[in-house]
Amino acid sequence: MHWTDIGRRIPACDRLLMLGLVISCAILPVKSANILLSGGLNDGSHFLSIVPIGRSLLQKGHNVTFLVANEYLQKAVDFSDSKLFNFEVFDLPGLKEKNDECSSHLGDIVLSKESTISQQKQLRKPLSIIHDQACRAVFEDPDLLERMRWYDAYVLDVVWPCGIFVKSYLERHRDTKDISIAIFAPMVPFPFIFEQSGSAFMPSYQPIAVTTFSTLTSFFERCRSVLFYFLTNAVSKNIFLGPYKKLVSDYELDPGLTWRISEHVDVFFINSDFSGEFPFSLMPNVIPVGGVTSRPANLLDDDLQDFMESSGEHGVVVFSLGSYYAEITKTHADVVDLFIEAFSRVPQKVIMHLKKLPSKKLPDNIKALPWLPINDLMGHPKTRAILYHGGNNGYYEALYHGVPLVVMPLAGDQHDVAVRVLSKGLGTKIDKNGLSTEHIYEQLNEVLSNPKYRATAKRLSAIFRDRPMKPADTAAFWIEHVIRHGGEHLRPPTLDMSFYQIYMLDIASVALLCVMATSFKVIRAIRDCCCSKNRLKAKRE
């Protein structure tokens, strides 16, 4: 019997019912949510890191809105697919000028020979002031606060988590419930994220961020690691939550927000993948989405494409210090000259990202531009190596495309990225404190001339790409998940335990006391026994 004959035998009313059921089954799982994303305060790498998550949510049928400062709105809408997104805007006059001042100062700080911790300390105060003022600008806009009531979820960069404080305000003063929050940390794994999420950080084998530690083997390395763990945790808590302490009291928010955000966060995303990371354990509310910005390369414009193709069999080297640190190319011409001189000695052609183009004529093999499509250049078959500052996004983009790296870490977690590059055999490192034309040339030439780096990059790229979902889609899935179900079932019990309970120090202490007490009794019994024998022997004599 043909299936059409079966169809004819089903009454018309039943066929309509079945059609309705099919349509309802197709529609039921698709619920469009309103989701607000905040990728920091400007158009730099933190903002660009969170855009792919927004794009993936958009493809799943959700309404996606970005929270941006008014002075950066024009830049924010100047990316592909931006017309498909909505934008919430807060106004803080002079924000761009303040950020530019910090960026200019940053170049002087990172090229100094001070320690990384000292460098961070110099920037902490001005950045804290900016973060506090920006969040207050949101609170002082009642219309914006009213609109923020109606979002189902906030996805926030950990560096500017203002949305968490907004959520607390709306819950306490506007009777708003059920706003899910996802925190995105674009840097290497930070102890702060593990502490806030309740996921154990083990300094016995897990490298501490901003310390340049890799695998820990000796007793003294592990001692240093434990000390740095407590120090880094205390400093990080002050960096990430310190700017908002007064905000908590001024707006009568949850007092616990001065030291912990975990009560308001459903899921944490870390920009890390075990193909390029040291292994460690995670709780279910911490989701690795390393390489969230990685994607296939788009076609280059004609000018760049012609330059790439003209490189012949030698190929091309790409130089960039990223969106924040590229200011160095404007303020330190002497540093740029060192790189230009070193690049002039290699047979490859070189594309340089320079915010300020040099007045003198560049060597024939060098092309300089004020902006580069880095990901598209990485994915070009002519690209032989990337020389860059060690940003975490760039690390995973290079891993995705299988391109060797030469890293010159300048500040923060870039030193940790450099450790990963060296440990994985992906490339070499340039010491910023020993910069010279010869040093730059030697490290670059080692990567270009030794095929092992490219072979390693291709092998790790294959591992990185072998996954069920793209990183951005993984993030989108878990955002949908906590919107539907909340995040309580992902919440680890460690958040309700003290440090000594988590690491069973209380049990170890009791066990030690029992051993000591037992040992004392055994020793005393042996001593009494010996004394009794001695007394008995003395009586006999």
Residue pairs with C-beta under 8 A, 6 or more apart in sequence:
7 15
10 18
30 61
31 484
32 61
32 62
32 63
33 62
33 63
33 152
33 153
33 480
33 483
34 62
34 63
34 65
34 150
34 151
34 152
35 54
35 57
35 62
35 63
35 64
35 65
35 151
35 152
35 153
35 154
35 155
35 479
35 483
36 65
36 66
36 67
36 88
36 148
36 151
36 153
36 154
36 155
36 163
37 50
37 53
37 54
37 64
37 65
37 66
37 67
37 154
37 155
37 156
38 50
38 66
38 67
38 154
38 155
38 156
38 157
38 160
38 162
38 163
39 46
39 47
39 48
39 49
39 50
39 51
39 66
39 157
39 184
40 46
40 47
40 157
40 159
40 160
41 69
41 72
41 95
41 99
41 130
41 131
41 134
41 160
42 69
42 72
42 75
42 95
42 96
42 99
43 72
43 75
43 76
43 323
44 323
44 324
45 186
45 322
45 323
45 324
45 391
45 393
46 157
46 159
46 160
46 186
47 68
47 76
47 157
48 79
48 293
48 323
48 393
49 157
49 184
49 186
49 271
49 292
49 293
49 393
50 155
50 157
50 184
50 186
51 79
51 293
52 292
52 293
52 295
52 471
52 472
53 155
53 184
53 289
53 292
53 472
53 475
53 476
53 479
54 64
54 66
54 85
54 155
55 81
55 472
56 470
56 472
56 473
56 475
56 476
57 64
57 476
57 479
57 480
58 64
58 81
58 84
58 85
60 476
60 480
62 480
63 86
64 84
64 85
64 86
65 85
65 86
65 87
65 88
65 151
66 76
66 85
66 86
66 87
66 88
67 87
67 88
67 89
67 90
67 138
67 163
68 76
68 87
68 88
68 89
68 90
69 89
69 90
69 91
69 92
69 95
69 96
69 134
69 137
70 89
70 90
70 91
70 92
71 92
71 93
71 95
71 96
72 95
72 96
73 87
73 89
76 82
76 87
77 83
77 87
88 144
88 147
88 148
89 144
90 134
90 137
90 138
90 141
90 144
91 137
91 141
92 133
92 134
92 137
95 130
95 133
95 134
98 126
98 130
99 130
101 126
102 123
102 126
102 127
102 130
103 324
103 327
104 327
104 331
105 122
105 123
105 126
106 123
106 324
106 325
106 327
106 411
107 325
107 327
107 328
107 330
107 331
107 332
108 331
109 119
109 122
109 123
109 411
110 119
110 325
110 328
110 410
110 411
110 432
111 328
111 332
111 335
111 410
111 432
112 119
113 433
116 210
116 411
116 412
116 415
117 210
117 235
119 411
120 210
120 235
120 239
120 411
120 412
124 238
124 239
127 243
128 239
128 242
128 243
129 243
131 159
131 160
131 162
131 243
131 244
132 243
132 244
132 246
132 247
134 160
134 162
135 160
135 162
135 165
135 243
135 244
135 247
136 247
138 144
138 145
138 148
138 162
138 166
139 145
139 165
139 166
139 169
139 247
139 251
145 166
145 169
145 170
145 174
148 163
148 166
148 170
149 170
149 174
149 176
151 179
152 178
152 179
152 180
152 483
153 179
153 180
153 181
153 182
153 479
153 482
153 483
154 163
154 164
154 166
154 167
154 179
154 180
154 181
154 182
155 181
155 182
155 184
155 475
155 479
156 162
156 163
156 164
156 181
156 182
156 183
156 184
157 183
157 184
157 185
157 186
158 183
158 184
158 185
158 186
158 192
158 193
158 240
159 186
159 240
161 183
161 240
161 261
162 244
163 181
164 181
164 183
164 257
164 261
164 264
164 265
165 244
165 247
165 248
165 251
165 253
165 257
167 176
167 179
167 181
167 264
168 253
168 254
168 257
168 264
169 251
169 253
170 176
170 179
171 177
171 179
172 252
172 253
172 254
173 251
173 252
178 486
180 266
180 479
180 482
180 483
180 486
180 487
181 264
181 265
181 266
182 265
182 266
182 267
182 268
182 269
182 475
182 478
182 479
182 482
183 193
183 196
183 261
183 265
183 267
183 268
183 269
184 269
184 271
184 289
184 475
185 193
185 268
185 269
185 270
185 271
186 271
186 292
186 392
186 393
187 209
187 271
187 392
187 412
187 413
188 209
188 271
188 272
188 277
188 392
188 413
188 416
188 417
188 420
189 206
189 209
189 270
189 272
189 277
189 280
190 209
190 232
190 236
190 413
191 201
191 208
191 209
191 229
191 232
191 233
191 236
192 232
192 233
192 236
192 237
192 240
193 199
193 268
193 270
193 286
194 200
194 201
194 286
195 201
195 233
195 237
196 260
196 261
196 262
196 265
196 268
197 262
197 265
197 268
197 283
197 285
197 286
197 492
198 262
198 283
198 285
198 491
198 492
198 493
198 494
198 495
199 268
199 281
199 282
199 283
199 285
199 286
199 492
199 494
200 281
200 283
200 494
200 502
201 229
201 280
202 280
202 281
203 216
203 222
203 225
203 226
203 228
203 229
204 216
204 222
204 225
204 226
205 215
205 216
205 280
206 278
206 280
207 213
207 214
207 215
207 216
207 225
207 278
207 416
207 419
208 225
208 228
208 229
208 232
209 232
209 413
209 416
210 232
210 412
210 413
210 415
210 416
211 224
211 225
211 228
211 232
211 415
211 416
212 415
212 416
212 418
212 419
213 221
213 224
213 225
213 228
213 419
214 278
214 419
214 420
214 422
214 423
215 278
215 423
216 222
216 225
237 259
241 257
241 258
241 259
241 261
244 257
244 258
245 258
247 253
248 254
248 255
248 257
248 258
254 263
254 264
256 263
257 264
262 495
265 487
266 285
266 482
266 486
266 487
266 490
267 285
267 286
267 287
267 478
267 479
267 481
267 482
267 487
267 490
268 285
268 286
268 287
269 287
269 288
269 289
269 292
269 475
269 478
270 286
270 287
270 288
270 289
270 290
271 289
271 290
271 291
271 292
271 392
271 393
271 396
272 288
272 290
273 288
273 290
273 291
273 396
273 399
273 464
273 471
274 288
274 290
275 290
275 399
275 460
275 463
275 464
276 290
276 395
276 396
276 399
276 420
276 424
276 426
276 460
276 464
277 288
277 290
277 420
278 420
278 423
282 288
283 490
283 492
283 494
284 490
284 492
285 487
285 490
285 491
285 492
287 474
287 475
287 478
289 471
289 472
289 474
289 475
290 396
290 471
291 396
291 397
291 399
291 400
291 464
291 471
292 393
292 396
292 471
292 472
292 475
293 375
293 393
293 396
293 397
294 375
294 396
294 397
294 399
294 400
294 401
294 471
295 375
295 400
296 379
297 375
297 376
297 377
297 378
297 379
297 380
297 401
298 373
298 375
298 376
299 305
299 376
300 308
300 373
300 376
300 377
300 380
304 351
304 373
304 377
307 316
307 349
307 351
307 367
308 316
308 349
308 377
308 380
308 382
308 383
309 382
310 349
311 348
311 349
311 382
314 347
314 348
314 349
314 384
315 348
315 349
315 382
315 383
315 384
316 348
316 349
316 350
316 351
316 377
316 380
316 382
316 383
316 384
317 343
317 346
317 348
317 349
317 350
317 351
317 383
317 384
317 385
317 386
317 387
317 444
317 448
318 350
318 351
318 353
318 372
318 374
318 377
318 378
318 383
318 385
318 386
318 387
318 388
319 339
319 343
319 350
319 351
319 352
319 353
319 386
319 387
319 388
320 326
320 352
320 353
320 372
320 374
320 386
320 387
320 388
320 389
320 394
321 328
321 329
321 353
321 388
321 389
321 410
322 388
322 389
322 391
322 394
325 389
325 410
325 411
326 353
326 354
326 355
327 355
328 335
328 410
329 335
329 336
329 353
329 354
329 355
329 356
330 355
330 356
333 358
335 435
336 354
336 358
337 358
338 435
338 436
338 437
338 440
339 352
339 387
339 440
340 352
340 358
340 362
340 363
340 366
341 437
342 437
342 438
342 440
342 441
342 444
343 350
343 352
343 363
343 365
343 366
343 444
344 363
344 365
344 366
345 437
345 441
346 365
346 441
346 444
346 445
346 448
347 365
348 365
348 384
348 385
348 448
349 365
349 366
349 367
350 365
350 366
350 367
351 366
351 367
351 368
351 369
351 372
351 377
352 366
352 367
352 368
352 369
353 368
353 369
353 370
353 371
353 372
353 374
354 368
354 369
354 370
355 370
356 370
357 368
357 370
358 368
362 368
374 386
374 394
374 397
375 397
375 401
377 383
378 386
378 397
378 398
378 400
378 401
378 403
379 401
383 401
383 403
384 403
384 404
384 448
384 454
385 403
385 404
385 405
385 406
385 427
385 444
385 447
385 448
385 453
386 394
386 398
386 403
386 404
386 405
386 406
387 405
387 406
387 407
387 408
387 430
387 444
388 394
388 405
388 406
388 407
388 408
389 407
389 408
389 409
389 410
389 414
390 407
390 408
390 409
390 410
390 414
390 415
390 417
390 418
390 421
391 414
391 417
392 413
392 417
395 405
395 417
395 420
395 421
396 464
398 404
398 405
398 426
398 457
399 426
399 457
399 460
399 461
399 464
400 461
400 464
400 465
401 461
402 454
402 457
402 458
402 460
402 461
402 462
403 457
404 426
404 427
404 447
404 453
404 454
404 456
404 457
405 421
405 426
405 427
405 428
405 447
405 457
406 427
406 428
406 429
406 430
406 443
406 444
406 447
407 414
407 417
407 418
407 421
407 427
407 428
407 429
407 430
408 429
408 430
408 431
408 432
409 415
409 417
409 418
409 429
409 432
410 432
418 429
420 426
421 427
421 428
421 429
422 428
422 429
424 456
424 460
425 452
425 453
425 456
426 453
426 456
426 457
426 460
427 447
427 453
427 457
428 443
428 444
428 446
428 447
428 453
429 443
430 439
430 440
430 443
431 439
446 453
447 453
469 477
482 490
494 502
499 505
500 506
